[in-house]
Amino acid sequence: MSRGDFLMSLFRFLEPRGNSSLRSIKKHAATLDGLATDFREISGSKLPLSMLGCSMPIIEEWFLDRLLVPVVVGNIFHPDRVNANAGNVLAFTDPIELLSIELRRVRTSKGWYQLGEASPLAERTLEAWSVKGAR
C-alpha cells in the first residue's frame, strides 16, 4: 500500500468535475459493510465471523503509531503471497478500527491482521491508546 492509498478516503460525488469513480465508491461501501458487521458482532459479545478461519497477514516487530490516524507499523507478511521485500521494510496498515492484544488481532478499515512478535516500542505505544479502568 502506498502513502497515497492510505490518504485516499475522501470520495467526491455530484460535482461537475473531479468525481470519484462509482466503482471505487461501491468498493469502499462494501469494505465499510464488512467493518460494520464486525462491530455489530463484537458489540454482541461474539467473535467476528470474518476473523475466523481466514488467512490474514502477520505483522512482526509491530508497534502502534499515529500518522493522521492510528496504524500498526511493522514487517507485514502475507501468507498467501510471495514478497521479496517481506521482513526487510517497515510498512504501515490502513487505519486501525479494532484491536485485541489478547487475541493478537487488529482490524483495519480494510481487513484483519494477526499480530506476531511485538517491537520493544509496542508497550509504550499501546499505553497511548489505552483507557484506564475501562472494561
PyMOL commands that set and color helices and strands:
alter all, ss='L'
color gray80, all
select helices_A, chain A and resi 3-7+22-43+49-51+122-127
alter helices_A, ss='H'
color red, helices_A
select strands_A, chain A and resi 58-66+70-77+91-92+96-100+105-108+112-115
alter strands_A, ss='S'
color yellow, strands_A
deselect
rebuild
show_as cartoon
